[in-house]
Structure formats: C-alpha cells, structure tokens
Amino acid sequence: MNQQLLAKTFVELADSLVADFDLIDFLRLLTDRCVGMLDASAAGVLLADRNGELRVMAASDEQVRLLELFQLQNDEGPCLDCFRTGAPVTVPDLSAVTARWPRFAVQARRSGFGAVQALPMRLRDEVVGALNLFRATPGPFDPAATPLAQALADVATISLLQQRTAHRSTVLNEQLQTALNSRVLIEQAKGKLAERQGVDMERAFTALRTYARAHNRRLSDVARAFIDNSEPLTGLGS
C-alpha cells in the first residue's frame, strides 16, 4: 500500500474540519482514494437526506453510480442493510446471496462485480450513510484493508458533521440538502458536456472537476454556469 498516498488522503479528508469545502468533490475524493488504495474496483457513497432516505452522492465511475441507483430504486442491497443496522456488510461472493437480494445480486454481477463490502458512515450511534466498495472478482476482502476503509469512512463522517452546532440536525440536513441539489446540477452539466464533446459521462465529470479545481471554484458553481451559459468558461465545452 502506498503509505504516502494514505497519509495524504487522511490529511485531505481531515482538512475539511477547518476549511470550507465542496462536499461533492470531497466525497468523490473519498471514492477515488478507496479505489486507489484498497482492494476495490469501484466505490460509492450514499448519504441520508432530511427525510432519512438514502441518496447517491458520489461514485468512482458511472457504472457503479447506476448500480447504486438500482439498489435504492429496488430497496434492497448491502448499503441499505448497512445503513439500517449501522453494521458493516461484507459479501465475498455475490452469486451466493441471490436469495437475500435477488434483484441487486443479479444486477451487480451483470455490471461486472463479484463481491461487495458496505461500511457505515457513523459517528457514535448516528449513521448518516454508507461507503460501498465493489470488487470485480469474488473472494474474501483483505482483513487488513477493512479497518482502514472504516477509518476513511469515519474521518469523512466527522468532516461531514464538523459544522454541527446546538441545532445539529438542522445544520446537517441543510448541508446534505445543499449537496443533493448540487448533485442534480452536476448531473445535468455532465450530460450537456458529454453530448457537446461526444464523450462518456465519466470523462465529462472529470473535465468539470478539473476545471473547478484549476480555477479554485466549487464544482456546483461551475456546473451551474455551464448549464446557464451565464459566463465564459474558457477551455470547457469548446
């Protein structure tokens, strides 16, 4: 494991404890680093909205994002069980759990995944979401990697909750609702940019994210400007 990348990741995740941060970009960083450091082919993050319903907030690629949506739409799968129980869910072989999650297990295998692990995003007794790791091939998860993945999820959760005050639930709900609204904008911008440039959705997202970082702007602000065509975004969408 790349120890320098590991240390950098914890610093980046913890940095939001003292700095304003772009939640969508922050969660995408979490999924990307899970894929880069852990034994995972893809990763996704789901967070609860103000009504306690899970929403897809980040995914390391478009394929896993669609699978996460499928999981929510069919109300079955490891991340739902993890969120509801607050306990990790580890499935080394998805072909062995078709009775437990008949629709999800089949769809996950069709999407190219053979194993999954869902870890709670939890602070003490409060569960705000789940971090989901997918592997292409069946087999046991590395026992040394699981505590590290949970630690990443824990640090991310603390960062998400760092602005909570005496009105903690209200603050958190407002923050998550803002992120959900931003997610919609970003998806719209991805689709528009993908169509304009003739690329897939993942490359469109990367272009938006790269532009936002290069110009020190929030990803959602860049997405809104691109959708509305309210300002010139030189080099994006040309």
DRENDO-1510 file (C-alpha; in Angstrom, 1 decimal, always signed):
<recs>
REC; n; res; u; v; w
REC; 1; MET; +0.0; +0.0; +0.0 .
REC; 2; ASN; +1.2; +3.5; -0.8 .
REC; 3; GLN; +1.9; +5.0; +2.6 .
REC; 4; GLN; +2.4; +8.5; +1.2 .
REC; 5; LEU; -0.9; +8.4; -0.6 .
REC; 6; LEU; -2.6; +7.1; +2.6 .
REC; 7; ALA; -1.2; +9.9; +4.7 .
REC; 8; LYS; -2.1; +12.5; +2.1 .
REC; 9; THR; -5.7; +11.1; +2.0 .
REC; 10; PHE; -6.2; +11.4; +5.7 .
REC; 11; VAL; -4.9; +15.0; +5.6 .
REC; 12; GLU; -7.2; +15.9; +2.8 .
REC; 13; LEU; -10.2; +14.4; +4.4 .
REC; 14; ALA; -9.4; +16.0; +7.8 .
REC; 15; ASP; -8.7; +19.3; +6.2 .
REC; 16; SER; -12.4; +20.0; +5.9 .
REC; 17; LEU; -12.5; +20.1; +9.7 .
REC; 18; VAL; -11.0; +23.6; +9.5 .
REC; 19; ALA; -11.8; +24.8; +5.9 .
REC; 20; ASP; -14.8; +25.3; +3.8 .
REC; 21; PHE; -15.1; +22.5; +1.3 .
REC; 22; ASP; -17.1; +21.3; -1.7 .
REC; 23; LEU; -19.0; +18.3; -0.4 .
REC; 24; ILE; -19.5; +16.6; -3.8 .
REC; 25; ASP; -15.8; +16.9; -4.7 .
REC; 26; PHE; -14.9; +15.8; -1.2 .
REC; 27; LEU; -16.9; +12.6; -1.4 .
REC; 28; ARG; -15.6; +11.9; -4.9 .
REC; 29; LEU; -12.1; +12.2; -3.5 .
REC; 30; LEU; -13.1; +9.5; -0.9 .
REC; 31; THR; -14.3; +7.1; -3.5 .
REC; 32; ASP; -11.3; +7.6; -5.8 .
REC; 33; ARG; -8.9; +7.1; -3.0 .
REC; 34; CYS; -10.7; +3.9; -1.8 .
REC; 35; VAL; -10.2; +2.5; -5.3 .
REC; 36; GLY; -6.6; +3.7; -5.5 .
REC; 37; MET; -5.5; +2.3; -2.1 .
REC; 38; LEU; -7.8; -0.5; -1.2 .
REC; 39; ASP; -8.6; -3.8; -2.9 .
REC; 40; ALA; -11.6; -2.3; -4.7 .
REC; 41; SER; -12.6; -2.0; -8.4 .
REC; 42; ALA; -15.1; +0.8; -7.6 .
REC; 43; ALA; -16.6; +2.7; -4.7 .
REC; 44; GLY; -19.7; +4.7; -3.9 .
REC; 45; VAL; -21.1; +6.9; -1.2 .
REC; 46; LEU; -24.7; +7.2; -0.2 .
REC; 47; LEU; -26.0; +9.7; +2.4 .
REC; 48; ALA; -29.4; +10.2; +4.0 .
REC; 49; ASP; -31.4; +13.3; +3.1 .
REC; 50; ARG; -33.5; +15.3; +5.6 .
REC; 51; ASN; -36.2; +12.6; +5.4 .
REC; 52; GLY; -33.8; +9.8; +6.2 .
REC; 53; GLU; -33.8; +8.5; +2.6 .
REC; 54; LEU; -30.5; +7.4; +1.1 .
REC; 55; ARG; -29.3; +9.3; -2.0 .
REC; 56; VAL; -26.3; +8.5; -4.2 .
REC; 57; MET; -23.8; +11.3; -3.5 .
REC; 58; ALA; -20.6; +10.1; -5.2 .
REC; 59; ALA; -19.3; +7.2; -7.2 .
REC; 60; SER; -15.9; +6.3; -8.6 .
REC; 61; ASP; -17.4; +5.7; -12.1 .
REC; 62; GLU; -20.7; +5.9; -13.9 .
REC; 63; GLN; -21.3; +2.1; -13.8 .
REC; 64; VAL; -21.2; +1.9; -10.0 .
REC; 65; ARG; -23.4; +5.1; -9.8 .
REC; 66; LEU; -26.1; +3.4; -11.8 .
REC; 67; LEU; -25.8; +0.2; -9.7 .
REC; 68; GLU; -26.2; +2.3; -6.5 .
REC; 69; LEU; -29.3; +3.9; -8.0 .
REC; 70; PHE; -30.7; +0.5; -8.9 .
REC; 71; GLN; -30.1; -0.6; -5.3 .
REC; 72; LEU; -32.1; +2.3; -4.0 .
REC; 73; GLN; -34.9; +2.0; -6.6 .
REC; 74; ASN; -35.4; -1.7; -5.7 .
REC; 75; ASP; -35.0; -1.1; -1.9 .
REC; 76; GLU; -32.5; -4.0; -1.5 .
REC; 77; GLY; -28.8; -4.4; -1.2 .
REC; 78; PRO; -25.8; -4.2; +1.1 .
REC; 79; CYS; -25.7; -0.4; +1.5 .
REC; 80; LEU; -29.4; -0.3; +2.7 .
REC; 81; ASP; -28.8; -3.1; +5.2 .
REC; 82; CYS; -25.6; -1.4; +6.4 .
REC; 83; PHE; -27.3; +2.0; +6.8 .
REC; 84; ARG; -30.3; +0.5; +8.6 .
REC; 85; THR; -28.3; -1.6; +11.0 .
REC; 86; GLY; -25.2; +0.6; +11.4 .
REC; 87; ALA; -23.1; -2.5; +10.9 .
REC; 88; PRO; -20.7; -3.5; +8.1 .
REC; 89; VAL; -22.0; -5.8; +5.4 .
REC; 90; THR; -19.4; -8.0; +3.6 .
REC; 91; VAL; -20.3; -10.3; +0.7 .
REC; 92; PRO; -17.3; -12.1; -0.8 .
REC; 93; ASP; -19.4; -13.7; -3.5 .
REC; 94; LEU; -22.5; -12.1; -4.9 .
REC; 95; SER; -23.6; -15.3; -6.5 .
REC; 96; ALA; -24.2; -16.7; -3.1 .
REC; 97; VAL; -26.7; -14.0; -2.0 .
REC; 98; THR; -29.4; -14.1; -4.7 .
REC; 99; ALA; -31.9; -15.3; -2.1 .
REC; 100; ARG; -31.1; -12.3; +0.1 .
REC; 101; TRP; -31.1; -9.6; -2.6 .
REC; 102; PRO; -32.5; -11.3; -5.7 .
REC; 103; ARG; -32.6; -8.2; -8.0 .
REC; 104; PHE; -29.5; -6.5; -6.7 .
REC; 105; ALA; -27.2; -9.5; -6.8 .
REC; 106; VAL; -28.1; -10.3; -10.4 .
REC; 107; GLN; -27.7; -6.7; -11.5 .
REC; 108; ALA; -24.4; -6.3; -9.7 .
REC; 109; ARG; -23.0; -9.3; -11.5 .
REC; 110; ARG; -24.3; -8.1; -14.8 .
REC; 111; SER; -22.4; -4.8; -14.0 .
REC; 112; GLY; -19.2; -6.8; -13.6 .
REC; 113; PHE; -18.9; -7.1; -9.9 .
REC; 114; GLY; -18.4; -10.2; -7.9 .
REC; 115; ALA; -18.0; -9.0; -4.3 .
REC; 116; VAL; -19.1; -6.0; -2.2 .
REC; 117; GLN; -18.5; -4.5; +1.2 .
REC; 118; ALA; -20.6; -1.8; +2.7 .
REC; 119; LEU; -19.3; +0.2; +5.7 .
REC; 120; PRO; -21.4; +2.6; +7.8 .
REC; 121; MET; -20.6; +6.3; +7.9 .
REC; 122; ARG; -21.3; +6.7; +11.5 .
REC; 123; LEU; -20.5; +8.9; +14.4 .
REC; 124; ARG; -21.2; +7.1; +17.7 .
REC; 125; ASP; -24.8; +6.0; +17.3 .
REC; 126; GLU; -25.8; +8.2; +14.4 .
REC; 127; VAL; -25.5; +6.7; +10.9 .
REC; 128; VAL; -25.6; +9.3; +8.1 .
REC; 129; GLY; -24.8; +7.0; +5.2 .
REC; 130; ALA; -22.7; +4.2; +3.8 .
REC; 131; LEU; -19.4; +3.7; +1.9 .
REC; 132; ASN; -19.6; +0.9; -0.5 .
REC; 133; LEU; -16.6; -1.0; -2.0 .
REC; 134; PHE; -17.1; -3.2; -5.1 .
REC; 135; ARG; -14.7; -5.8; -6.4 .
REC; 136; ALA; -14.7; -7.4; -9.9 .
REC; 137; THR; -13.8; -10.8; -8.7 .
REC; 138; PRO; -15.3; -12.9; -5.9 .
REC; 139; GLY; -13.2; -13.7; -2.9 .
REC; 140; PRO; -12.6; -12.6; +0.7 .
REC; 141; PHE; -11.7; -9.0; +1.4 .
REC; 142; ASP; -8.3; -8.2; +2.8 .
REC; 143; PRO; -8.8; -8.2; +6.6 .
REC; 144; ALA; -6.1; -5.6; +6.9 .
REC; 145; ALA; -7.8; -3.3; +4.5 .
REC; 146; THR; -11.3; -3.3; +6.1 .
REC; 147; PRO; -10.2; -1.4; +9.3 .
REC; 148; LEU; -8.5; +1.2; +7.0 .
REC; 149; ALA; -11.6; +1.6; +4.9 .
REC; 150; GLN; -13.7; +2.0; +8.0 .
REC; 151; ALA; -11.2; +4.6; +9.2 .
REC; 152; LEU; -11.6; +6.6; +6.0 .
REC; 153; ALA; -15.4; +6.4; +6.3 .
REC; 154; ASP; -15.1; +7.6; +9.9 .
REC; 155; VAL; -12.9; +10.6; +9.1 .
REC; 156; ALA; -15.2; +11.5; +6.3 .
REC; 157; THR; -18.2; +11.3; +8.6 .
REC; 158; ILE; -16.5; +13.6; +11.2 .
REC; 159; SER; -15.8; +16.0; +8.4 .
REC; 160; LEU; -19.4; +16.0; +7.3 .
REC; 161; LEU; -20.6; +16.7; +10.8 .
REC; 162; GLN; -17.9; +19.3; +11.7 .
REC; 163; GLN; -20.2; +22.3; +11.3 .
REC; 164; ARG; -22.9; +21.0; +13.6 .
REC; 165; THR; -23.9; +23.3; +16.5 .
REC; 166; ALA; -26.6; +23.2; +19.1 .
REC; 167; HIS; -29.0; +22.8; +16.2 .
REC; 168; ARG; -27.1; +19.9; +14.9 .
REC; 169; SER; -29.8; +18.0; +13.0 .
REC; 170; THR; -30.9; +21.2; +11.2 .
REC; 171; VAL; -27.4; +22.1; +10.2 .
REC; 172; LEU; -26.6; +18.6; +8.9 .
REC; 173; ASN; -29.9; +18.4; +7.0 .
REC; 174; GLU; -29.3; +21.7; +5.3 .
REC; 175; GLN; -25.8; +20.7; +4.4 .
REC; 176; LEU; -26.9; +17.4; +2.9 .
REC; 177; GLN; -29.8; +19.0; +1.1 .
REC; 178; THR; -27.5; +21.6; -0.5 .
REC; 179; ALA; -25.2; +18.7; -1.6 .
REC; 180; LEU; -28.2; +16.9; -3.1 .
REC; 181; ASN; -29.2; +20.0; -5.1 .
REC; 182; SER; -25.6; +20.4; -6.2 .
REC; 183; ARG; -25.6; +16.7; -7.3 .
REC; 184; VAL; -28.6; +17.4; -9.6 .
REC; 185; LEU; -26.8; +20.4; -11.2 .
REC; 186; ILE; -23.6; +18.4; -11.7 .
REC; 187; GLU; -25.5; +15.5; -13.4 .
REC; 188; GLN; -27.2; +18.0; -15.8 .
REC; 189; ALA; -23.9; +19.6; -16.6 .
REC; 190; LYS; -22.3; +16.2; -17.2 .
REC; 191; GLY; -25.0; +15.2; -19.6 .
REC; 192; LYS; -24.8; +18.5; -21.5 .
REC; 193; LEU; -20.9; +18.4; -21.7 .
REC; 194; ALA; -20.9; +14.8; -22.7 .
REC; 195; GLU; -23.2; +15.4; -25.6 .
REC; 196; ARG; -21.4; +18.5; -26.7 .
REC; 197; GLN; -17.9; +16.9; -26.6 .
REC; 198; GLY; -19.0; +13.4; -27.7 .
REC; 199; VAL; -17.5; +11.8; -24.6 .
REC; 200; ASP; -18.9; +9.5; -21.9 .
REC; 201; MET; -20.3; +10.8; -18.6 .
REC; 202; GLU; -17.2; +9.9; -16.6 .
REC; 203; ARG; -14.9; +11.9; -18.9 .
REC; 204; ALA; -17.4; +14.8; -18.8 .
REC; 205; PHE; -17.3; +14.8; -15.0 .
REC; 206; THR; -13.5; +14.7; -14.9 .
REC; 207; ALA; -13.5; +17.8; -17.2 .
REC; 208; LEU; -15.8; +19.7; -14.9 .
REC; 209; ARG; -13.9; +18.7; -11.8 .
REC; 210; THR; -10.5; +19.6; -13.4 .
REC; 211; TYR; -11.8; +23.0; -14.4 .
REC; 212; ALA; -13.3; +23.7; -11.0 .
REC; 213; ARG; -10.0; +22.8; -9.2 .
REC; 214; ALA; -7.8; +24.7; -11.7 .
REC; 215; HIS; -9.9; +27.8; -11.1 .
REC; 216; ASN; -10.4; +27.3; -7.4 .
REC; 217; ARG; -14.2; +27.1; -7.7 .
REC; 218; ARG; -16.9; +24.9; -6.4 .
REC; 219; LEU; -17.9; +22.1; -8.7 .
REC; 220; SER; -21.6; +23.0; -8.4 .
REC; 221; ASP; -20.9; +26.7; -9.3 .
REC; 222; VAL; -19.0; +25.6; -12.5 .
REC; 223; ALA; -21.9; +23.2; -13.3 .
REC; 224; ARG; -24.5; +26.0; -12.9 .
REC; 225; ALA; -22.5; +28.4; -15.0 .
REC; 226; PHE; -22.1; +25.8; -17.8 .
REC; 227; ILE; -25.8; +24.9; -17.8 .
REC; 228; ASP; -27.0; +28.5; -17.8 .
REC; 229; ASN; -24.2; +29.7; -20.1 .
REC; 230; SER; -24.0; +32.7; -17.8 .
REC; 231; GLU; -20.3; +33.3; -18.1 .
REC; 232; PRO; -17.4; +32.2; -20.4 .
REC; 233; LEU; -15.7; +29.0; -19.2 .
REC; 234; THR; -12.7; +29.1; -21.4 .
REC; 235; GLY; -11.5; +25.6; -22.3 .
REC; 236; LEU; -14.6; +23.8; -21.0 .
REC; 237; GLY; -17.1; +22.6; -23.6 .
REC; 238; SER; -15.3; +24.1; -26.5 .
</recs>
